[in-house]
Amino acid sequence: HVQLVESGGGLVQPGGSLTLPCVASGTTFSDMSMAWFRQGSETERQWVAGISTYDIPSYATSVKGRFTISRDNAKNTIYLQMNNLKPEDTAVYYCKGVLTDGVPHWGQGTQVTVSS
């Protein structure tokens, strides 16, 4: 039973930083491609960043240069380091993992609010 658990969300002022970890269990984590998505109150869920099993990152244009995705296979964890946060980054952030069978697994989400 694959489980993904996000944490680290909260309220931060514009220009601030947050790091979101996502811990996986019940799977061979190193075989899992991982990604972060987000969903605002009035938007559909959008892809933010991804990291492959070969540790290759990719980013949405809106976050490139501000966000960094990384993985630590020894800790079964991925991270989303978010710098220079903007009000439009306010959303529930979800991590997603996909194994070679193609079945997606989602966490429950963590709320990030960027406001002064």
Summary of the structure (lengths in Angstrom):
residues: 116
radius of gyration: 13.4
end to end distance: 40.2
largest distance: 43.5
contacts: 340
relative contact order: 0.32
helix: 8%
strand: 51%
